[in-house]
C-alpha cells in the first residue's frame, strides 16, 4: 500500500489500485512467499525477512505497517525510512527500533504519534483493525457513514457517479 495506489472519489470512498504484487492469503490468513513485493519505503520488516530466506510468513499486519508509513508521510511529508540507496532504506526498516523518529520540525498531536507508533512497530504488538478504529486519533469519527461527513457535495455529481 502506498499513496500512489489510493484513489478517492468525491464522497471520500477509497479505492485501491495496482494489485500487481498482491499475494493470496492461506487458510491461516498469512502469505507464504520468498519474494518481497511492494515499494521499498512502505515494506514491513517481516516482509523483508521472508525475502532473506528466513522461514516465516506475514499477514494483514504487514499492510497495517504500510498504513502507518502512509499516515506518517501524510503528516510529515516524507516516509519515515528513506535511504540514498535501496540497501540503506531496507537497513533502516530492519532497524526501525533505532531509526524511527518523528521530525522535530513537524508538530503532531500525541494521538497521531500514538497511532503511528502503534502501526510502525513489532508485528506482534501492531494495532489491529478494531484497535485502529477505536484509537483516540479518530475520536468522533463515524466509521459507519464516513463519506457523508468528509466531503462537500460535488458540482459534478453525474461525473463522480460514473467513477
Backbone as JSON, one array per atom type, in Angstrom:
{
  "sequence": "XXXXXXXXXXXXXXXXXXXXXXXXXXXXXXXXXXXXXXXXXXXXXXXXXXXXXXXXXXXXXXXXXXXXXXXXXXXXXXXXXXXXXXXXXXXXXXXXXXXXXXXXXXXXXXXXXXXXXXXXXXXXXXXXXXXXXXXXXXXXXXXXXXXXXXXXXXXXXXXXXXX",
  "N": [[0.84, -1.17, 0.0], [0.55, 2.19, -0.86], [0.66, 5.79, -1.25], [0.32, 6.48, -3.99], [-1.27, 4.5, -4.99], [-3.79, 4.85, -4.03], [-7.0, 5.87, -4.53], [-9.42, 8.42, -4.39], [-12.86, 9.11, -4.27], [-15.39, 11.66, -4.82], [-17.01, 11.41, -2.62], [-15.39, 10.59, -0.64], [-14.78, 7.94, -0.56], [-12.46, 5.31, -0.64], [-10.52, 3.8, -3.11], [-8.49, 1.14, -3.92], [-5.73, 0.65, -6.04], [-3.73, -1.01, -8.59], [-2.87, -3.92, -8.2], [-0.77, -5.59, -8.77], [1.28, -6.83, -7.36], [0.13, -8.43, -5.43], [-0.56, -10.98, -3.01], [-2.12, -14.1, -2.36], [-3.87, -14.89, 0.61], [-3.23, -17.59, 2.84], [-4.95, -20.41, 4.42], [-4.62, -19.8, 7.08], [-4.58, -17.11, 7.1], [-2.29, -15.86, 6.22], [0.57, -14.95, 4.19], [2.69, -16.91, 2.32], [5.74, -16.55, 1.1], [8.76, -16.2, -0.73], [9.45, -13.9, -1.86], [9.87, -10.46, -1.73], [7.41, -8.18, -2.02], [6.34, -5.06, -3.24], [6.61, -1.47, -2.73], [9.71, -0.14, -1.82], [9.93, 1.86, 0.38], [7.66, 1.39, 1.9], [7.48, -1.18, 2.82], [7.01, -3.72, 5.22], [9.06, -4.88, 7.96], [8.9, -7.67, 8.42], [8.19, -8.67, 5.94], [10.47, -8.2, 4.46], [12.2, -9.9, 5.84], [11.18, -12.4, 5.14], [11.97, -12.42, 2.5], [14.68, -12.7, 2.76], [15.06, -15.34, 3.07], [14.48, -16.3, 5.54], [12.55, -18.45, 7.41], [9.13, -18.08, 7.53], [6.06, -16.24, 7.69], [3.81, -13.69, 6.6], [1.08, -11.53, 7.4], [-2.04, -9.76, 7.44], [-1.17, -7.79, 9.14], [1.13, -6.76, 8.07], [0.23, -5.03, 6.12], [-0.9, -3.11, 7.76], [1.36, -1.94, 8.82], [2.26, -0.6, 6.52], [0.14, 1.21, 6.24], [0.65, 2.78, 8.47], [3.08, 3.93, 7.67], [2.22, 5.39, 5.44], [0.44, 7.18, 6.7], [2.26, 8.54, 8.35], [3.81, 9.74, 6.33], [1.87, 11.4, 5.17], [1.44, 13.23, 7.23], [3.97, 14.17, 7.88], [5.34, 14.72, 5.56], [7.36, 13.14, 4.3], [8.27, 9.67, 3.84], [9.04, 7.58, 6.7], [11.36, 6.03, 6.49], [13.88, 6.48, 4.52], [16.45, 5.95, 2.54], [19.55, 6.69, 0.79], [20.07, 4.71, -0.96], [18.63, 1.59, -2.06], [19.44, -0.49, -0.4], [20.17, 0.92, 1.93], [17.66, 1.96, 2.67], [16.22, -0.43, 3.17], [17.81, -1.35, 5.28], [17.28, 0.6, 7.21], [14.57, 0.1, 7.68], [14.67, -2.53, 8.68], [16.01, -2.0, 11.01], [14.24, -0.46, 12.48], [13.56, 0.07, 15.13], [15.66, 1.52, 16.18], [15.96, 3.5, 14.26], [13.55, 4.82, 13.71], [11.84, 7.87, 14.0], [10.15, 10.92, 14.84], [10.1, 13.89, 12.92], [11.65, 16.8, 14.22], [10.85, 19.32, 13.38], [8.19, 19.12, 12.74], [4.97, 19.42, 13.99], [3.01, 17.3, 15.78], [0.0, 15.84, 17.03], [-0.34, 14.1, 20.17], [-2.05, 11.95, 19.92], [-1.89, 11.37, 17.18], [0.82, 10.64, 16.97], [0.8, 8.42, 18.67], [-0.92, 6.66, 17.29], [0.53, 6.23, 14.9], [2.89, 5.13, 15.96], [1.76, 2.8, 16.92], [1.37, 1.4, 14.64], [3.75, 1.33, 13.18], [5.66, -0.71, 14.28], [6.68, -3.63, 16.19], [5.43, -6.59, 14.75], [3.93, -8.26, 16.4], [2.79, -6.65, 18.3], [1.47, -4.78, 16.88], [-1.19, -2.6, 16.02], [-4.55, -3.74, 15.58], [-7.29, -3.9, 13.23], [-9.67, -3.35, 14.68], [-8.6, -2.07, 16.92], [-7.48, 0.14, 15.7], [-9.66, 1.63, 14.61], [-10.87, 2.31, 16.98], [-9.08, 3.98, 18.12], [-7.9, 6.92, 19.87], [-7.1, 8.97, 18.08], [-9.0, 8.98, 16.1], [-11.28, 9.86, 17.36], [-14.67, 10.65, 17.6], [-15.19, 10.22, 14.94], [-17.43, 8.92, 12.64], [-17.49, 5.83, 11.71], [-19.31, 4.29, 10.38], [-20.53, 5.83, 8.53], [-18.76, 7.23, 6.84], [-18.33, 8.68, 4.36], [-20.31, 10.66, 4.16], [-19.68, 12.58, 6.08], [-17.24, 13.69, 5.32], [-16.78, 14.97, 2.76], [-17.72, 17.81, 0.79], [-20.74, 18.4, -1.15], [-20.5, 17.57, -4.61], [-19.96, 19.68, -7.48], [-20.24, 18.32, -9.77], [-22.04, 15.97, -9.91], [-22.96, 13.83, -11.58], [-20.71, 13.01, -13.08], [-19.03, 12.01, -11.04], [-20.52, 9.86, -10.14], [-20.14, 8.03, -12.12], [-17.6, 7.11, -11.68]],
  "CA": [[0.0, 0.0, 0.0], [1.28, 3.45, -0.94], [-0.26, 6.86, -1.66], [0.07, 6.48, -5.43], [-2.25, 3.46, -5.31], [-5.05, 5.16, -3.36], [-7.86, 6.78, -5.29], [-10.54, 8.89, -3.59], [-13.91, 9.75, -5.06], [-15.89, 12.89, -4.21], [-17.66, 11.08, -1.36], [-14.39, 10.15, 0.32], [-14.54, 6.5, -0.63], [-11.12, 4.96, -1.11], [-10.36, 2.63, -3.98], [-7.1, 0.76, -4.06], [-5.4, 0.3, -7.41], [-2.44, -1.65, -8.83], [-2.72, -5.13, -7.4], [0.19, -6.41, -9.48], [2.17, -7.59, -6.48], [-0.67, -8.99, -4.35], [-0.46, -12.41, -2.77], [-3.3, -14.67, -1.73], [-3.69, -15.36, 1.98], [-3.52, -19.01, 3.02], [-6.06, -20.68, 5.34], [-4.32, -19.17, 8.38], [-4.6, -15.66, 6.91], [-0.91, -15.4, 6.01], [1.18, -15.12, 2.88], [3.96, -17.62, 2.33], [6.45, -16.16, -0.12], [10.18, -15.87, -0.62], [9.63, -12.7, -2.65], [9.38, -9.22, -1.12], [6.65, -7.43, -3.02], [5.91, -3.75, -2.8], [7.52, -0.34, -2.88], [10.65, -0.23, -0.7], [9.69, 2.72, 1.54], [6.44, 1.01, 2.6], [7.5, -2.61, 3.14], [7.18, -4.07, 6.63], [10.27, -5.68, 8.18], [8.66, -9.12, 8.29], [8.18, -8.99, 4.51], [11.88, -8.25, 4.08], [12.78, -11.11, 6.43], [10.78, -13.53, 4.3], [12.77, -12.35, 1.29], [16.04, -13.11, 3.1], [15.1, -16.78, 3.23], [14.11, -16.68, 6.91], [11.26, -19.13, 7.34], [8.07, -17.35, 8.2], [5.02, -15.73, 6.83], [3.27, -12.42, 7.07], [-0.35, -11.43, 7.17], [-2.62, -8.42, 7.3], [-0.41, -6.82, 9.94], [2.12, -6.11, 7.2], [-0.46, -3.91, 5.49], [-1.08, -2.05, 8.76], [2.65, -1.22, 8.83], [2.22, 0.31, 5.37], [-0.8, 2.29, 6.57], [1.39, 3.67, 9.37], [4.06, 4.67, 6.87], [1.46, 6.36, 4.65], [-0.03, 8.22, 7.63], [3.45, 9.32, 8.7], [4.15, 10.55, 5.17], [0.85, 12.43, 5.01], [1.57, 14.23, 8.29], [5.35, 14.66, 8.0], [5.74, 14.98, 4.18], [8.25, 12.11, 3.75], [8.2, 8.4, 4.56], [9.99, 7.56, 7.82], [12.57, 5.29, 6.17], [14.31, 6.83, 3.17], [17.89, 5.99, 2.39], [20.03, 7.1, -0.54], [20.05, 3.5, -1.78], [17.66, 0.58, -1.64], [20.02, -1.21, 0.73], [20.05, 1.78, 3.1], [16.25, 2.01, 3.05], [15.9, -1.71, 3.8], [18.51, -1.39, 6.55], [16.54, 1.44, 8.16], [13.33, -0.6, 8.03], [15.02, -3.66, 9.55], [16.46, -1.44, 12.3], [13.29, 0.6, 12.76], [13.54, 0.4, 16.56], [16.67, 2.54, 16.39], [15.92, 4.52, 13.2], [12.26, 5.51, 13.61], [11.69, 9.09, 14.8], [9.35, 11.99, 14.25], [10.94, 15.07, 12.68], [11.48, 17.85, 15.22], [10.22, 20.5, 12.79], [6.77, 18.85, 12.5], [4.18, 19.33, 15.21], [1.95, 16.29, 15.68], [-0.69, 15.57, 18.28], [0.05, 12.85, 20.81], [-2.9, 10.9, 19.34], [-1.32, 11.0, 15.88], [2.06, 9.9, 17.23], [0.44, 7.12, 19.25], [-1.45, 5.81, 16.22], [1.63, 5.86, 14.01], [3.75, 4.19, 16.71], [1.03, 1.54, 17.03], [1.39, 0.74, 13.34], [5.15, 1.11, 12.83], [6.19, -1.38, 15.47], [6.76, -5.08, 16.06], [4.17, -7.15, 14.24], [3.16, -8.91, 17.47], [2.09, -5.63, 19.08], [0.87, -3.83, 15.94], [-2.63, -2.44, 16.18], [-5.48, -4.45, 14.7], [-8.34, -3.05, 12.67], [-10.56, -2.94, 15.75], [-7.88, -1.1, 17.74], [-7.27, 1.35, 14.9], [-10.88, 2.45, 14.53], [-11.2, 2.77, 18.33], [-7.97, 4.81, 18.6], [-8.26, 8.32, 20.15], [-6.87, 9.82, 16.91], [-10.23, 9.01, 15.32], [-12.39, 10.17, 18.26], [-15.74, 11.41, 16.98], [-15.38, 9.83, 13.55], [-18.47, 7.92, 12.45], [-16.96, 4.87, 10.74], [-20.4, 3.66, 9.63], [-21.01, 6.74, 7.5], [-17.59, 8.08, 6.57], [-18.4, 9.54, 3.19], [-21.21, 11.8, 4.36], [-19.09, 13.6, 6.92], [-15.92, 14.16, 4.88], [-16.65, 15.76, 1.53], [-18.89, 18.61, 0.4], [-21.36, 17.93, -2.4], [-19.74, 17.91, -5.81], [-20.7, 20.38, -8.54], [-20.3, 17.41, -10.9], [-22.5, 14.7, -9.34], [-23.08, 12.75, -12.54], [-19.37, 12.55, -13.38], [-18.49, 11.21, -9.93], [-21.23, 8.6, -10.04], [-19.57, 7.11, -13.1], [-16.38, 6.54, -11.15]],
  "C": [[0.89, 1.24, 0.0], [0.35, 4.52, -1.48], [-0.61, 6.83, -3.15], [-0.99, 5.46, -5.84], [-3.58, 3.68, -4.61], [-5.8, 6.21, -4.16], [-9.05, 7.14, -4.41], [-11.6, 9.47, -4.52], [-14.46, 10.94, -4.27], [-16.6, 12.64, -2.88], [-16.67, 10.6, -0.31], [-14.14, 8.67, 0.33], [-13.15, 6.25, -1.22], [-11.21, 3.74, -2.0], [-8.87, 2.38, -4.09], [-6.86, 0.27, -5.47], [-4.05, -0.41, -7.45], [-2.2, -2.84, -7.9], [-1.73, -6.11, -8.02], [1.07, -7.25, -8.59], [1.41, -8.14, -5.27], [-0.43, -10.49, -4.23], [-1.73, -12.87, -2.07], [-2.96, -15.14, -0.32], [-4.02, -16.85, 2.04], [-4.65, -19.18, 4.04], [-5.86, -20.04, 6.7], [-4.32, -17.64, 8.29], [-3.23, -15.06, 6.72], [-0.5, -15.62, 4.56], [2.49, -15.85, 3.07], [4.66, -17.31, 1.01], [7.9, -15.88, 0.2], [10.5, -14.58, -1.38], [9.06, -11.5, -1.89], [8.7, -8.41, -2.2], [6.25, -6.09, -2.43], [6.97, -2.7, -3.03], [8.4, -0.26, -1.64], [10.32, 0.6, 0.53], [8.55, 2.24, 2.42], [6.42, -0.44, 3.07], [7.77, -2.83, 4.63], [8.41, -4.95, 6.81], [10.06, -7.18, 8.03], [8.6, -9.55, 6.84], [9.62, -9.1, 4.01], [12.55, -9.5, 4.64], [12.42, -12.34, 5.61], [11.62, -13.58, 3.03], [14.2, -12.8, 1.53], [16.15, -14.61, 3.31], [14.81, -17.24, 4.65], [12.72, -17.26, 6.84], [10.23, -18.33, 8.13], [7.02, -16.92, 7.2], [4.55, -14.4, 7.4], [1.81, -12.36, 6.7], [-0.8, -10.0, 7.04], [-1.84, -7.37, 8.08], [0.66, -6.11, 9.12], [1.5, -4.92, 6.47], [-0.69, -2.78, 6.48], [0.22, -1.27, 8.95], [2.64, -0.17, 7.73], [1.27, 1.48, 5.61], [-0.11, 3.28, 7.51], [2.4, 4.52, 8.64], [3.36, 5.75, 6.04], [0.96, 7.51, 5.54], [1.12, 9.14, 8.04], [3.81, 10.26, 7.54], [3.15, 11.68, 4.97], [1.03, 13.55, 6.02], [2.95, 14.87, 8.36], [6.01, 14.96, 6.66], [6.72, 13.99, 3.55], [8.02, 10.81, 4.49], [9.25, 8.37, 5.67], [11.32, 6.87, 7.52], [12.95, 5.55, 4.71], [15.82, 6.93, 3.15], [18.26, 6.46, 1.0], [20.03, 5.92, -1.51], [18.99, 2.56, -1.25], [18.17, -0.16, -0.41], [19.93, -0.38, 2.02], [18.61, 1.85, 3.6], [15.85, 0.72, 3.75], [16.58, -1.84, 5.16], [17.8, -0.56, 7.61], [15.26, 0.76, 8.61], [13.64, -1.75, 8.98], [15.47, -3.2, 10.93], [15.54, -0.31, 12.75], [13.28, 0.99, 14.24], [14.54, 1.5, 16.89], [16.49, 3.73, 15.44], [14.63, 5.34, 13.16], [12.21, 6.71, 14.55], [10.77, 10.05, 14.07], [10.25, 13.2, 14.04], [10.62, 16.17, 13.7], [10.71, 19.05, 14.67], [8.72, 20.32, 12.51], [6.05, 18.7, 13.84], [3.03, 18.35, 14.98], [1.29, 16.14, 17.04], [-0.17, 14.26, 18.87], [-0.78, 11.68, 20.28], [-2.34, 10.43, 18.0], [-0.05, 10.18, 16.07], [1.76, 8.51, 17.77], [-0.08, 6.16, 18.19], [-0.33, 5.33, 15.31], [2.57, 4.87, 14.7], [3.09, 2.82, 16.86], [0.99, 0.75, 15.74], [2.82, 0.44, 12.89], [5.84, 0.57, 14.08], [6.29, -2.88, 15.19], [5.41, -5.65, 15.65], [3.31, -7.78, 15.32], [2.37, -7.9, 18.3], [1.4, -4.6, 18.19], [-0.64, -3.78, 16.14], [-3.4, -3.27, 15.16], [-6.5, -3.46, 14.15], [-9.23, -2.49, 13.78], [-9.89, -1.88, 16.64], [-7.67, 0.22, 16.99], [-8.52, 2.21, 14.91], [-11.31, 2.97, 15.9], [-10.14, 3.73, 18.88], [-8.43, 6.25, 18.84], [-8.01, 9.29, 18.99], [-8.15, 10.01, 16.11], [-11.46, 9.33, 16.16], [-13.41, 11.06, 17.53], [-16.01, 11.06, 15.53], [-16.42, 8.72, 13.46], [-18.04, 6.97, 11.33], [-18.06, 4.24, 9.9], [-20.9, 4.54, 8.51], [-19.92, 7.75, 7.15], [-17.81, 9.1, 5.47], [-19.24, 10.79, 3.43], [-20.54, 12.92, 5.15], [-17.81, 14.21, 6.4], [-15.93, 15.16, 3.74], [-17.9, 16.58, 1.26], [-19.5, 18.05, -0.88], [-20.56, 18.41, -3.61], [-20.59, 18.73, -6.78], [-20.87, 19.49, -9.77], [-20.83, 16.04, -10.45], [-22.56, 13.55, -10.34], [-21.71, 12.16, -12.86], [-18.85, 11.62, -12.3], [-19.22, 9.89, -9.79], [-20.7, 7.57, -11.01], [-18.33, 6.42, -12.54], [-16.73, 5.57, -10.07]]
}
